[in-house]
């Protein structure tokens, strides 16, 4: 009896065994390529400096609380309307900073103009959807108010300290 033995490269099993590590290596290279294109913005190198900056930010929110500033924000279509409950020390404009929670390239700032005694209005560059963070401050950034937004929304959202 004579067996017909094929050479190894003509058999299926060696190629299946070689394909597993080759596929794994290609997938690892693909994963590294994707990671390089989507580097997260939230990683901080110097936590001490970041902590100091946070303490300075908290002082601005405390200043808004000491001034007894209360406001609500309404986003209707492409308009942002800020309504303050009273006006003691407000200027003609306020600064609106919009922050996306995960993508800093979407962050932007607007200047809202006074419209009447207690209202400030600004026009958005485009309609917003999803989660956003808004920070309202005066031009000299003596105080700040903030809120988390889930857009689109049809109701006023209170700005807090």
Secondary structure, DSSP 4 states (H G I P E B T S, - for coil): ----PPPGGGSHHHHHHHHHHHHHHHHHHHHHHHHHHS--S---S-HHHHHHHHHHHHHHHHHHHHTT--EEEEEETTEEEEEES--SS--SEEEEEEEESS-GGG-EEEEEEE-SSSEEEEE-SS---EEEEEEEE-TT-S-EEEEEEEES-SS-EEEB-
